[in-house]
Amino acid sequence: MPWRESMSPVAMERVALVAPRESLRDLLVEVADSGAVEVDRVDGERGEDHVEGAAEALLRRMPAGSPTPALAADGPDLERWEREERGDLVAGEAELEQVAAAAVTRGSVSAVLGWMAEDEVAPLAERVSGRGGAVVPLRHPPGVQPPTLLSQQGASREFSPLVETYATVPYVDVNPSLLAGLAYIVMFGMMFADVGHGALLVLAALAVRAGRWPRFERLRPVWLFIAGSGLASMFFGALYGEFFGPTGVIPVIWLEPLEHPVELLGAAVGVGAVLLAGAYALGTVNRFREGGWRAAVYAPTGLAGAAVFLGLGAVVGGVMLGQGWLTALGVTLGVAGMVVASLGLYAASGGGGAGVAEAAVEVFDLVIRLGSNLVSFARLAAFGLTHAALGLVIWQGTTGLWEQGGWARLGALVVFLVGNALALALEGLVAAIQALRLEYYELFSRIFDGVGRPFRPWRIPTVHPEVSP
């Protein structure tokens, strides 16, 4: 899949599943078995017009439980299923009745509406043709947002849990999974910088992917996160000269964190500025895709907010470099951004005095929050310093015991192993949580301005009643 396609949710098609009225059940059995369509359904609504189906009524009379629904390939036999206590087939037939109740019938033809991935239309059409059915693409209904299905291929699929735990990506928005995953890895590596610890994470990720540890099978979907985080830790650890602490095994390529905390703090804020700029860029693209140029220009998470951000950066740069023209440019750009954002917020509020007050408060919050968000990235340096300090303490304890000789060297080995194990567990957990916090509050709050609806396909397997479930 081209990378450009992975940057957007999977293209969805509105479809009508059409079949002769007498063949509707056969069509729906094939559709349910394929698991490719999110169908419009009644879902057992019990209004005055609700008509309870035979399978639904039988399921209500059967012993309480939650059987896994299944569908019989050769038609319903409710009496037999009741005798054999086949709750799975009764539950599946009850679901099918709910879907069939939502069908539109004209004369001898029935149709069920739904959504499905665009590239699944042709395979499903070929499959249902043997049942006398057809899949007819329809125009997207105006004002209705299609459900969102993120790419299931490549690194975007591996990184998608990071985005899905925050919100469902709106269908028209950019899918930020790949970029968000890379940002997370960089932030984690900067806070957990150690070549030795990073190498252990990489080995653990490879073992999880290979299925060597059955008890950690649940981590397999995020093995790429673990591996990427380990590689980033190794990279920053090499820059800082950290290998299970300041052991001197590898030279310092860039700086020692504990010797140059101010430089590290500046680098952390610089990384945060780059990530915020990327978030504003994606946010501007999303506002355009959601509402056109007007939304992209006036939104605080679009060009107006980006102008305030760039203006603040130019002011800081101008003051630090002593360049008056750069400071003046920053002030002009920042004020212009606040004015444009105020106009957009005022229009969205409905106008009037209350609208003016609301817009003023929102713009003030925009400026204050922008500064606090940028400062939040200082934690990349703070937790990096904490990790380096802990490594130094462990190494000093190890070398101190080792120099005493004799049995003290056994104690040195214990201190080194147990200390690094605790650092790996505790510091790794802290870095993972802090990177997630920065991702959600500082970046995703600018990328997303709303949420989408997840794609939930109707999936019930087909079985033969003679075969036990």
Helices and strands as residue ranges (DSSP letters): H 3-6, E 12-20, G 21-23, H 24-34, E 37-39, H 54-61, E 71-72, H 78-83, H 87-101, E 104-106, E 109-117, G 118-120, H 121-129, E 134-138, H 154-164, H 177-191, H 195-210, G 214-222, H 223-240, H 261-298, H 303-321, H 324-349, H 352-376, H 379-402, H 408-422, I 423-427, H 428-438, I 439-444, H 445-447, E 462-463
